[in-house]
Amino acid sequence: MPKRRDSVALVLWAPRFEEVTASIFVSSLRAAGLRVKLVSLSRQPASGSHGLGLVPDLSLEAALPLAVALSCVVLPCGAADVRRLARDPRVRELLYQAQAHHAQLVASAGAGAVLTGLELVRPGNGSLLTYPLNGDLLPFARDLASALVSVPK
């Protein structure tokens, strides 16, 4: 069983991502007492798929050193966005390092399939969780938060 790190979770944020999904994960994980950082691929705020802008806590460059201490990485986006992300070597490095240190990757089913197809998920290690795209997202996020908090140090 992986050791509980310092309870750091990252939510990646880029233009056209799902702001509702990002907000639910950030608020649910923070409500459980986890340190959560909204991480932008650039240093600028970005507008989501419905025009809502979210201000990141960290740039991707600043987040890379945290990979060894992550409990999870959430990608609140669809399959096309993951394909775009996969072209960025910093994202690839973050995902590889996070999994090497037993962090959960959390993505939609479509995004998860692309992550797996592009070999951004280590096969067979159980690090990928897929979230529902309907009204079950909030309970899913709360269950994830409870699971991450309950992992022993």
RASULPE-V819672 format. One record per helix or strand of 3 or more residues. SS is the DSSP state (alpha for helix, beta for strand). FROM is the first residue (numbers start at 1). TO is the last residue. If there is no record, write none. Layout:
SS;FROM;TO  SS;FROM;TO
//
This chain:
beta;8;13  alpha;19;31  beta;35;40  alpha;60;69  beta;70;75  alpha;79;86  alpha;89;100  beta;104;108  alpha;109;117  beta;128;131  alpha;137;150
//
